Amino acid sequence: MEIFNSQPGFCPVCGSILPPLNTVGNVVCYNCKKEFHPEVFGAQEVDYTIHFNSYDPERVFGKNKSNSDDEAEGPVVERKCSKCGHMQMSYATLQLRSADEGQTVFFTCLKCKFKESENS
């Protein structure tokens, strides 16, 4: 019994969108579980392409770490490193505590890569 005046690709019983049609067999509505012949799609043609992400170790595991000094991992500020005394550190901020409290600033020394944090 059809309740809806449906368009091709929609279930005529409950109105839900029908799943993609397989190469053989009928299509079953996910919602009402009613089975339909492929003609329920009418003359509709569906063409699709699946793009897979290629495996890129640098993207998956982070950038290639080098041993060069003064390589910034964010904005740079003049701040003395408490470990080596270098006067430049990069920083990043995160809101780790509740919204009514300040953010946490993470500093990284450009020379020795020492990390320290400060609650602002």
N, CA, C and O atoms as CSV, one atom per row, in Angstrom:
chain,resi,resn,atom,element,x,y,z
A,1,MET,N,N,0.844,-1.179,0.000
A,1,MET,CA,C,0.000,0.000,0.000
A,1,MET,C,C,0.890,1.243,0.000
A,1,MET,O,O,1.672,1.451,0.928
A,2,GLU,N,N,0.773,2.050,-1.019
A,2,GLU,CA,C,1.566,3.268,-1.109
A,2,GLU,C,C,0.868,4.398,-0.376
A,2,GLU,O,O,-0.308,4.678,-0.608
A,3,ILE,N,N,1.608,5.041,0.508
A,3,ILE,CA,C,1.078,6.165,1.268
A,3,ILE,C,C,1.548,7.472,0.653
A,3,ILE,O,O,0.804,8.452,0.616
A,4,PHE,N,N,2.787,7.483,0.169
A,4,PHE,CA,C,3.394,8.691,-0.381
A,4,PHE,C,C,3.347,8.665,-1.902
A,4,PHE,O,O,3.452,7.602,-2.514
A,5,ASN,N,N,3.194,9.809,-2.495
A,5,ASN,CA,C,3.382,9.959,-3.931
A,5,ASN,C,C,4.873,10.200,-4.108
A,5,ASN,O,O,5.328,11.344,-4.140
A,6,SER,N,N,5.625,9.119,-4.221
A,6,SER,CA,C,7.078,9.232,-4.100
A,6,SER,C,C,7.763,9.518,-5.424
A,6,SER,O,O,7.224,9.278,-6.504
A,7,GLN,N,N,8.952,10.030,-5.297
A,7,GLN,CA,C,9.851,10.275,-6.407
A,7,GLN,C,C,10.785,9.073,-6.517
A,7,GLN,O,O,10.939,8.330,-5.548
A,8,PRO,N,N,11.414,8.867,-7.682
A,8,PRO,CA,C,12.371,7.765,-7.801
A,8,PRO,C,C,13.486,7.893,-6.758
A,8,PRO,O,O,14.053,8.968,-6.561
A,9,GLY,N,N,13.785,6.773,-6.099
A,9,GLY,CA,C,14.839,6.763,-5.088
A,9,GLY,C,C,14.324,6.930,-3.675
A,9,GLY,O,O,15.099,6.869,-2.720
A,10,PHE,N,N,13.009,7.145,-3.528
A,10,PHE,CA,C,12.407,7.283,-2.201
A,10,PHE,C,C,11.401,6.166,-1.985
A,10,PHE,O,O,10.738,5.730,-2.926
A,11,CYS,N,N,11.286,5.704,-0.752
A,11,CYS,CA,C,10.366,4.628,-0.404
A,11,CYS,C,C,8.921,5.117,-0.540
A,11,CYS,O,O,8.558,6.125,0.067
A,12,PRO,N,N,8.084,4.415,-1.333
A,12,PRO,CA,C,6.696,4.834,-1.474
A,12,PRO,C,C,5.850,4.535,-0.236
A,12,PRO,O,O,4.731,5.036,-0.126
A,13,VAL,N,N,6.364,3.727,0.699
A,13,VAL,CA,C,5.608,3.392,1.905
A,13,VAL,C,C,5.856,4.393,3.023
A,13,VAL,O,O,4.908,4.930,3.596
A,14,CYS,N,N,7.149,4.656,3.343
A,14,CYS,CA,C,7.456,5.534,4.484
A,14,CYS,C,C,8.077,6.867,4.082
A,14,CYS,O,O,8.191,7.761,4.921
A,15,GLY,N,N,8.484,7.027,2.821
A,15,GLY,CA,C,9.047,8.287,2.353
A,15,GLY,C,C,10.540,8.444,2.566
A,15,GLY,O,O,11.106,9.471,2.190
A,16,SER,N,N,11.197,7.453,3.159
A,16,SER,CA,C,12.645,7.535,3.403
A,16,SER,C,C,13.414,7.391,2.099
A,16,SER,O,O,12.930,6.796,1.136
A,17,ILE,N,N,14.620,7.947,2.084
A,17,ILE,CA,C,15.476,7.769,0.917
A,17,ILE,C,C,15.957,6.321,0.903
A,17,ILE,O,O,16.313,5.764,1.941
A,18,LEU,N,N,15.962,5.724,-0.279
A,18,LEU,CA,C,16.359,4.324,-0.392
A,18,LEU,C,C,17.873,4.204,-0.517
A,18,LEU,O,O,18.526,5.106,-1.041
A,19,PRO,N,N,18.435,3.091,-0.037
A,19,PRO,CA,C,19.886,2.893,-0.154
A,19,PRO,C,C,20.271,2.690,-1.619
A,19,PRO,O,O,19.409,2.407,-2.451
A,20,PRO,N,N,21.557,2.833,-1.937
A,20,PRO,CA,C,21.988,2.637,-3.328
A,20,PRO,C,C,21.641,1.238,-3.819
A,20,PRO,O,O,21.658,0.275,-3.052
A,21,LEU,N,N,21.332,1.143,-5.079
A,21,LEU,CA,C,20.953,-0.113,-5.709
A,21,LEU,C,C,22.196,-0.940,-6.001
A,21,LEU,O,O,23.170,-0.435,-6.560
A,22,ASN,N,N,22.161,-2.213,-5.621
A,22,ASN,CA,C,23.257,-3.128,-5.947
A,22,ASN,C,C,23.154,-3.531,-7.412
A,22,ASN,O,O,22.165,-3.220,-8.077
A,23,THR,N,N,24.160,-4.215,-7.911
A,23,THR,CA,C,24.147,-4.632,-9.314
A,23,THR,C,C,23.103,-5.714,-9.572
A,23,THR,O,O,22.577,-5.803,-10.681
A,24,VAL,N,N,22.793,-6.534,-8.576
A,24,VAL,CA,C,21.758,-7.566,-8.710
A,24,VAL,C,C,20.857,-7.531,-7.488
A,24,VAL,O,O,21.255,-7.074,-6.417
A,25,GLY,N,N,19.638,-8.021,-7.664
A,25,GLY,CA,C,18.721,-8.139,-6.536
A,25,GLY,C,C,17.863,-6.907,-6.329
A,25,GLY,O,O,17.903,-5.954,-7.106
A,26,ASN,N,N,17.092,-6.955,-5.268
A,26,ASN,CA,C,16.168,-5.883,-4.926
A,26,ASN,C,C,16.784,-4.931,-3.917
A,26,ASN,O,O,17.863,-5.184,-3.382
A,27,VAL,N,N,16.089,-3.840,-3.667
A,27,VAL,CA,C,16.538,-2.860,-2.689
A,27,VAL,C,C,15.579,-2.920,-1.499
A,27,VAL,O,O,14.365,-3.022,-1.675
A,28,VAL,N,N,16.140,-2.856,-0.279
A,28,VAL,CA,C,15.339,-2.919,0.942
A,28,VAL,C,C,15.444,-1.581,1.659
A,28,VAL,O,O,16.544,-1.075,1.882
A,29,CYS,N,N,14.301,-1.009,2.017
A,29,CYS,CA,C,14.261,0.266,2.738
A,29,CYS,C,C,14.843,0.070,4.135
A,29,CYS,O,O,14.475,-0.869,4.840
A,30,TYR,N,N,15.755,0.962,4.531
A,30,TYR,CA,C,16.360,0.869,5.862
A,30,TYR,C,C,15.333,1.127,6.963
A,30,TYR,O,O,15.448,0.571,8.055
A,31,ASN,N,N,14.345,1.953,6.691
A,31,ASN,CA,C,13.395,2.365,7.716
A,31,ASN,C,C,12.271,1.346,7.927
A,31,ASN,O,O,12.090,0.849,9.039
A,32,CYS,N,N,11.519,1.033,6.872
A,32,CYS,CA,C,10.350,0.154,7.038
A,32,CYS,C,C,10.630,-1.293,6.643
A,32,CYS,O,O,9.762,-2.151,6.805
A,33,LYS,N,N,11.813,-1.578,6.133
A,33,LYS,CA,C,12.272,-2.927,5.758
A,33,LYS,C,C,11.498,-3.533,4.589
A,33,LYS,O,O,11.602,-4.735,4.345
A,34,LYS,N,N,10.738,-2.737,3.875
A,34,LYS,CA,C,10.004,-3.219,2.709
A,34,LYS,C,C,10.977,-3.389,1.548
A,34,LYS,O,O,11.896,-2.591,1.364
A,35,GLU,N,N,10.754,-4.456,0.764
A,35,GLU,CA,C,11.634,-4.769,-0.358
A,35,GLU,C,C,10.982,-4.319,-1.667
A,35,GLU,O,O,9.788,-4.524,-1.884
A,36,PHE,N,N,11.792,-3.698,-2.538
A,36,PHE,CA,C,11.290,-3.178,-3.808
A,36,PHE,C,C,12.150,-3.679,-4.958
A,36,PHE,O,O,13.332,-3.984,-4.796
A,37,HIS,N,N,11.507,-3.755,-6.142
A,37,HIS,CA,C,12.239,-4.087,-7.361
A,37,HIS,C,C,13.046,-2.864,-7.790
A,37,HIS,O,O,12.714,-1.744,-7.401
A,38,PRO,N,N,14.084,-3.054,-8.571
A,38,PRO,CA,C,14.912,-1.916,-9.006
A,38,PRO,C,C,14.139,-0.835,-9.768
A,38,PRO,O,O,14.628,0.287,-9.901
A,39,GLU,N,N,12.944,-1.153,-10.268
A,39,GLU,CA,C,12.161,-0.172,-11.018
A,39,GLU,C,C,11.742,1.020,-10.161
A,39,GLU,O,O,11.354,2.057,-10.699
A,40,VAL,N,N,11.813,0.886,-8.828
A,40,VAL,CA,C,11.443,1.995,-7.943
A,40,VAL,C,C,12.381,3.193,-8.155
A,40,VAL,O,O,12.046,4.319,-7.786
A,41,PHE,N,N,13.548,2.949,-8.746
A,41,PHE,CA,C,14.482,4.032,-9.054
A,41,PHE,C,C,14.158,4.687,-10.398
A,41,PHE,O,O,14.747,5.713,-10.739
A,42,GLY,N,N,13.240,4.116,-11.155
A,42,GLY,CA,C,12.868,4.685,-12.445
A,42,GLY,C,C,14.033,4.614,-13.412
A,42,GLY,O,O,14.791,3.644,-13.415
A,43,ALA,N,N,14.171,5.642,-14.232
A,43,ALA,CA,C,15.258,5.699,-15.208
A,43,ALA,C,C,16.465,6.437,-14.641
A,43,ALA,O,O,17.354,6.857,-15.383
A,44,GLN,N,N,16.487,6.588,-13.337
A,44,GLN,CA,C,17.556,7.335,-12.661
A,44,GLN,C,C,18.891,6.612,-12.822
A,44,GLN,O,O,18.981,5.406,-12.593
A,45,GLU,N,N,19.919,7.350,-13.215
A,45,GLU,CA,C,21.266,6.810,-13.328
A,45,GLU,C,C,22.122,7.391,-12.225
A,45,GLU,O,O,22.105,8.600,-11.989
A,46,VAL,N,N,22.868,6.541,-11.551
A,46,VAL,CA,C,23.738,6.994,-10.471
A,46,VAL,C,C,25.171,6.660,-10.846
A,46,VAL,O,O,25.485,5.519,-11.185
A,47,ASP,N,N,26.029,7.656,-10.783
A,47,ASP,CA,C,27.445,7.473,-11.076
A,47,ASP,C,C,28.234,8.065,-9.921
A,47,ASP,O,O,27.993,9.206,-9.526
A,48,TYR,N,N,29.162,7.313,-9.380
A,48,TYR,CA,C,29.945,7.820,-8.262
A,48,TYR,C,C,31.369,7.293,-8.333
A,48,TYR,O,O,31.647,6.267,-8.953
A,49,THR,N,N,32.256,8.024,-7.681
A,49,THR,CA,C,33.664,7.661,-7.608
A,49,THR,C,C,34.088,7.694,-6.153
A,49,THR,O,O,33.735,8.615,-5.417
A,50,ILE,N,N,34.832,6.705,-5.745
A,50,ILE,CA,C,35.352,6.656,-4.381
A,50,ILE,C,C,36.827,7.033,-4.428
A,50,ILE,O,O,37.615,6.395,-5.127
A,51,HIS,N,N,37.200,8.075,-3.681
A,51,HIS,CA,C,38.588,8.521,-3.607
A,51,HIS,C,C,39.165,8.089,-2.260
A,51,HIS,O,O,38.661,8.488,-1.210
A,52,PHE,N,N,40.201,7.291,-2.290
A,52,PHE,CA,C,40.863,6.851,-1.073
A,52,PHE,C,C,42.036,7.773,-0.775
A,52,PHE,O,O,42.702,8.252,-1.693
A,53,ASN,N,N,42.290,8.021,0.500
A,53,ASN,CA,C,43.461,8.803,0.890
A,53,ASN,C,C,44.703,7.962,0.653
A,53,ASN,O,O,44.745,6.787,1.017
A,54,SER,N,N,45.704,8.561,0.049
A,54,SER,CA,C,46.945,7.834,-0.161
A,54,SER,C,C,47.738,7.805,1.145
A,54,SER,O,O,47.587,8.685,1.993
A,55,TYR,N,N,48.562,6.811,1.292
A,55,TYR,CA,C,49.363,6.679,2.500
A,55,TYR,C,C,50.535,7.641,2.424
A,55,TYR,O,O,51.387,7.520,1.544
A,56,ASP,N,N,50.579,8.583,3.330
A,56,ASP,CA,C,51.648,9.576,3.395
A,56,ASP,C,C,52.204,9.562,4.815
A,56,ASP,O,O,51.586,10.134,5.713
A,57,PRO,N,N,53.364,8.920,5.046
A,57,PRO,CA,C,53.898,8.808,6.406
A,57,PRO,C,C,54.108,10.155,7.087
A,57,PRO,O,O,53.914,10.265,8.298
A,58,GLU,N,N,54.501,11.184,6.334
A,58,GLU,CA,C,54.714,12.497,6.950
A,58,GLU,C,C,53.402,13.067,7.463
A,58,GLU,O,O,53.376,13.704,8.516
A,59,ARG,N,N,52.301,12.848,6.728
A,59,ARG,CA,C,51.000,13.348,7.157
A,59,ARG,C,C,50.466,12.539,8.343
A,59,ARG,O,O,49.843,13.096,9.247
A,60,VAL,N,N,50.710,11.238,8.337
A,60,VAL,CA,C,50.209,10.373,9.401
A,60,VAL,C,C,51.001,10.547,10.688
A,60,VAL,O,O,50.417,10.643,11.767
A,61,PHE,N,N,52.325,10.588,10.586
A,61,PHE,CA,C,53.177,10.608,11.770
A,61,PHE,C,C,53.761,11.976,12.086
A,61,PHE,O,O,54.629,12.079,12.953
A,62,GLY,N,N,53.325,13.005,11.427
A,62,GLY,CA,C,53.854,14.344,11.678
A,62,GLY,C,C,54.953,14.665,10.698
A,62,GLY,O,O,55.403,13.814,9.930
A,63,LYS,N,N,55.376,15.911,10.741
A,63,LYS,CA,C,56.401,16.323,9.782
A,63,LYS,C,C,57.731,15.661,10.087
A,63,LYS,O,O,57.980,15.225,11.210
A,64,ASN,N,N,58.573,15.593,9.083
A,64,ASN,CA,C,59.884,14.978,9.211
A,64,ASN,C,C,60.733,15.815,10.159
A,64,ASN,O,O,61.046,16.967,9.856
A,65,LYS,N,N,61.104,15.255,11.289
A,65,LYS,CA,C,61.879,15.992,12.296
A,65,LYS,C,C,63.321,16.122,11.852
A,65,LYS,O,O,63.965,15.138,11.487
A,66,SER,N,N,63.813,17.327,11.887
A,66,SER,CA,C,65.213,17.551,11.554
A,66,SER,C,C,65.943,18.042,12.793
A,66,SER,O,O,65.316,18.447,13.772
A,67,ASN,N,N,67.229,18.007,12.749
A,67,ASN,CA,C,68.033,18.418,13.895
A,67,ASN,C,C,68.463,19.876,13.812
A,67,ASN,O,O,69.299,20.315,14.602
A,68,SER,N,N,67.906,20.634,12.869
A,68,SER,CA,C,68.332,22.027,12.726
A,68,SER,C,C,67.803,22.873,13.870
A,68,SER,O,O,66.685,22.672,14.345
A,69,ASP,N,N,68.632,23.835,14.311
A,69,ASP,CA,C,68.230,24.757,15.369
A,69,ASP,C,C,67.316,25.826,14.795
A,69,ASP,O,O,67.224,25.996,13.580
A,70,ASP,N,N,66.648,26.536,15.678
A,70,ASP,CA,C,65.799,27.669,15.326
A,70,ASP,C,C,64.683,27.309,14.345
A,70,ASP,O,O,64.320,28.128,13.500
A,71,GLU,N,N,64.140,26.112,14.442
A,71,GLU,CA,C,63.004,25.724,13.616
A,71,GLU,C,C,61.736,25.923,14.440
A,71,GLU,O,O,61.464,25.152,15.360
A,72,ALA,N,N,60.966,26.947,14.114
A,72,ALA,CA,C,59.790,27.302,14.903
A,72,ALA,C,C,58.631,26.359,14.613
A,72,ALA,O,O,58.411,25.971,13.465
A,73,GLU,N,N,57.889,25.992,15.656
A,73,GLU,CA,C,56.689,25.175,15.523
A,73,GLU,C,C,55.468,26.013,15.872
A,73,GLU,O,O,54.518,25.497,16.460
A,74,GLY,N,N,55.475,27.277,15.527
A,74,GLY,CA,C,54.391,28.196,15.829
A,74,GLY,C,C,54.932,29.602,15.927
A,74,GLY,O,O,56.069,29.855,15.527
A,75,PRO,N,N,54.134,30.537,16.458
A,75,PRO,CA,C,54.615,31.913,16.620
A,75,PRO,C,C,55.813,31.960,17.564
A,75,PRO,O,O,55.927,31.141,18.475
A,76,VAL,N,N,56.699,32.921,17.340
A,76,VAL,CA,C,57.925,33.037,18.140
A,76,VAL,C,C,57.837,34.278,19.012
A,76,VAL,O,O,57.385,35.334,18.569
A,77,VAL,N,N,58.276,34.137,20.261
A,77,VAL,CA,C,58.278,35.240,21.212
A,77,VAL,C,C,59.650,35.298,21.874
A,77,VAL,O,O,60.340,34.286,21.994
A,78,GLU,N,N,60.035,36.502,22.303
A,78,GLU,CA,C,61.294,36.630,23.039
A,78,GLU,C,C,61.038,36.241,24.484
A,78,GLU,O,O,60.420,36.987,25.244
A,79,ARG,N,N,61.519,35.071,24.848
A,79,ARG,CA,C,61.364,34.532,26.199
A,79,ARG,C,C,62.578,33.665,26.464
A,79,ARG,O,O,63.004,32.900,25.598
A,80,LYS,N,N,63.136,33.782,27.658
A,80,LYS,CA,C,64.353,33.048,27.997
A,80,LYS,C,C,64.009,31.614,28.380
A,80,LYS,O,O,63.148,31.366,29.225
A,81,CYS,N,N,64.703,30.673,27.737
A,81,CYS,CA,C,64.535,29.258,28.054
A,81,CYS,C,C,65.149,28.991,29.421
A,81,CYS,O,O,66.289,29.377,29.680
A,82,SER,N,N,64.400,28.337,30.287
A,82,SER,CA,C,64.908,28.070,31.634
A,82,SER,C,C,65.950,26.957,31.653
A,82,SER,O,O,66.611,26.756,32.672
A,83,LYS,N,N,66.112,26.231,30.551
A,83,LYS,CA,C,67.096,25.148,30.506
A,83,LYS,C,C,68.417,25.599,29.883
A,83,LYS,O,O,69.482,25.377,30.461
A,84,CYS,N,N,68.355,26.233,28.700
A,84,CYS,CA,C,69.606,26.581,28.011
A,84,CYS,C,C,69.863,28.084,27.940
A,84,CYS,O,O,70.965,28.492,27.574
A,85,GLY,N,N,68.887,28.916,28.274
A,85,GLY,CA,C,69.073,30.356,28.273
A,85,GLY,C,C,68.850,31.033,26.931
A,85,GLY,O,O,69.024,32.247,26.823
A,86,HIS,N,N,68.467,30.273,25.901
A,86,HIS,CA,C,68.190,30.853,24.584
A,86,HIS,C,C,67.026,31.842,24.706
A,86,HIS,O,O,66.106,31.616,25.491
A,87,MET,N,N,67.058,32.933,23.938
A,87,MET,CA,C,66.085,34.015,24.115
A,87,MET,C,C,64.888,33.955,23.164
A,87,MET,O,O,64.136,34.926,23.088
A,88,GLN,N,N,64.684,32.866,22.444
A,88,GLN,CA,C,63.516,32.753,21.580
A,88,GLN,C,C,62.817,31.424,21.815
A,88,GLN,O,O,63.449,30.368,21.861
A,89,MET,N,N,61.490,31.499,21.964
A,89,MET,CA,C,60.678,30.301,22.143
A,89,MET,C,C,59.429,30.431,21.278
A,89,MET,O,O,58.881,31.522,21.118
A,90,SER,N,N,58.991,29.310,20.727
A,90,SER,CA,C,57.712,29.304,20.023
A,90,SER,C,C,56.638,28.942,21.040
A,90,SER,O,O,56.937,28.387,22.098
A,91,TYR,N,N,55.385,29.258,20.716
A,91,TYR,CA,C,54.328,28.974,21.680
A,91,TYR,C,C,53.043,28.526,20.995
A,91,TYR,O,O,52.823,28.778,19.810
A,92,ALA,N,N,52.205,27.854,21.776
A,92,ALA,CA,C,50.862,27.452,21.361
A,92,ALA,C,C,49.966,27.581,22.579
A,92,ALA,O,O,50.420,27.398,23.709
A,93,THR,N,N,48.694,27.896,22.359
A,93,THR,CA,C,47.767,28.064,23.476
A,93,THR,C,C,46.638,27.053,23.379
A,93,THR,O,O,46.203,26.689,22.286
A,94,LEU,N,N,46.169,26.603,24.544
A,94,LEU,CA,C,45.026,25.695,24.638
A,94,LEU,C,C,44.171,26.087,25.833
A,94,LEU,O,O,44.680,26.590,26.835
A,95,GLN,N,N,42.875,25.856,25.720
A,95,GLN,CA,C,41.957,26.090,26.836
A,95,GLN,C,C,41.752,24.750,27.529
A,95,GLN,O,O,40.877,23.978,27.135
A,96,LEU,N,N,42.549,24.464,28.558
A,96,LEU,CA,C,42.487,23.176,29.244
A,96,LEU,C,C,41.612,23.215,30.486
A,96,LEU,O,O,41.067,22.194,30.906
A,97,ARG,N,N,41.480,24.396,31.069
A,97,ARG,CA,C,40.688,24.532,32.288
A,97,ARG,C,C,39.303,25.051,31.928
A,97,ARG,O,O,38.982,25.186,30.747
A,98,SER,N,N,38.487,25.340,32.919
A,98,SER,CA,C,37.126,25.793,32.643
A,98,SER,C,C,37.134,27.126,31.903
A,98,SER,O,O,38.142,27.832,31.885
A,99,ALA,N,N,36.009,27.458,31.299
A,99,ALA,CA,C,35.924,28.631,30.426
A,99,ALA,C,C,36.151,29.949,31.159
A,99,ALA,O,O,36.590,30.922,30.546
A,100,ASP,N,N,35.861,30.000,32.456
A,100,ASP,CA,C,36.039,31.262,33.182
A,100,ASP,C,C,37.468,31.444,33.687
A,100,ASP,O,O,37.769,32.447,34.333
A,101,GLU,N,N,38.348,30.491,33.402
A,101,GLU,CA,C,39.759,30.607,33.777
A,101,GLU,C,C,40.582,30.850,32.513
A,101,GLU,O,O,40.104,30.637,31.399
A,102,GLY,N,N,41.808,31.292,32.698
A,102,GLY,CA,C,42.675,31.606,31.564
A,102,GLY,C,C,43.107,30.373,30.802
A,102,GLY,O,O,42.850,29.240,31.209
A,103,GLN,N,N,43.772,30.622,29.683
A,103,GLN,CA,C,44.254,29.530,28.860
A,103,GLN,C,C,45.649,29.093,29.293
A,103,GLN,O,O,46.316,29.802,30.046
A,104,THR,N,N,46.087,27.944,28.829
A,104,THR,CA,C,47.425,27.438,29.101
A,104,THR,C,C,48.291,27.710,27.879
A,104,THR,O,O,47.902,27.399,26.753
A,105,VAL,N,N,49.470,28.293,28.104
A,105,VAL,CA,C,50.397,28.605,27.021
A,105,VAL,C,C,51.559,27.621,27.103
A,105,VAL,O,O,52.192,27.490,28.151
A,106,PHE,N,N,51.839,26.928,26.000
A,106,PHE,CA,C,52.938,25.973,25.928
A,106,PHE,C,C,54.066,26.604,25.124
A,106,PHE,O,O,53.869,27.008,23.978
A,107,PHE,N,N,55.243,26.688,25.726
A,107,PHE,CA,C,56.413,27.273,25.082
A,107,PHE,C,C,57.389,26.162,24.717
A,107,PHE,O,O,57.536,25.193,25.461
A,108,THR,N,N,58.063,26.302,23.564
A,108,THR,CA,C,59.090,25.359,23.129
A,108,THR,C,C,60.319,26.153,22.721
A,108,THR,O,O,60.243,27.051,21.883
A,109,CYS,N,N,61.454,25.812,23.321
A,109,CYS,CA,C,62.709,26.488,22.997
A,109,CYS,C,C,63.120,26.130,21.573
A,109,CYS,O,O,63.073,24.965,21.178
A,110,LEU,N,N,63.520,27.139,20.812
A,110,LEU,CA,C,63.932,26.900,19.435
A,110,LEU,C,C,65.291,26.226,19.345
A,110,LEU,O,O,65.612,25.615,18.325
A,111,LYS,N,N,66.094,26.327,20.398
A,111,LYS,CA,C,67.445,25.766,20.374
A,111,LYS,C,C,67.469,24.334,20.908
A,111,LYS,O,O,67.924,23.424,20.214
A,112,CYS,N,N,66.984,24.126,22.136
A,112,CYS,CA,C,67.103,22.800,22.764
A,112,CYS,C,C,65.792,22.010,22.765
A,112,CYS,O,O,65.763,20.866,23.219
A,113,LYS,N,N,64.701,22.612,22.258
A,113,LYS,CA,C,63.380,21.977,22.183
A,113,LYS,C,C,62.775,21.671,23.551
A,113,LYS,O,O,61.864,20.849,23.652
A,114,PHE,N,N,63.273,22.326,24.610
A,114,PHE,CA,C,62.710,22.169,25.951
A,114,PHE,C,C,61.303,22.752,25.951
A,114,PHE,O,O,61.064,23.806,25.362
A,115,LYS,N,N,60.371,22.068,26.614
A,115,LYS,CA,C,58.984,22.524,26.657
A,115,LYS,C,C,58.611,22.913,28.077
A,115,LYS,O,O,58.966,22.231,29.037
A,116,GLU,N,N,57.884,24.030,28.195
A,116,GLU,CA,C,57.368,24.462,29.487
A,116,GLU,C,C,55.997,25.072,29.262
A,116,GLU,O,O,55.664,25.475,28.147
A,117,SER,N,N,55.201,25.140,30.321
A,117,SER,CA,C,53.853,25.696,30.194
A,117,SER,C,C,53.623,26.774,31.239
A,117,SER,O,O,54.296,26.831,32.268
A,118,GLU,N,N,52.644,27.632,30.939
A,118,GLU,CA,C,52.294,28.727,31.847
A,118,GLU,C,C,50.781,28.905,31.802
A,118,GLU,O,O,50.196,28.998,30.723
A,119,ASN,N,N,50.148,28.952,32.971
A,119,ASN,CA,C,48.717,29.217,33.049
A,119,ASN,C,C,48.509,30.720,33.116
A,119,ASN,O,O,48.976,31.373,34.049
A,120,SER,N,N,47.813,31.271,32.134
A,120,SER,CA,C,47.622,32.724,32.106
A,120,SER,C,C,46.264,33.115,32.660
A,120,SER,O,O,45.936,34.300,32.711
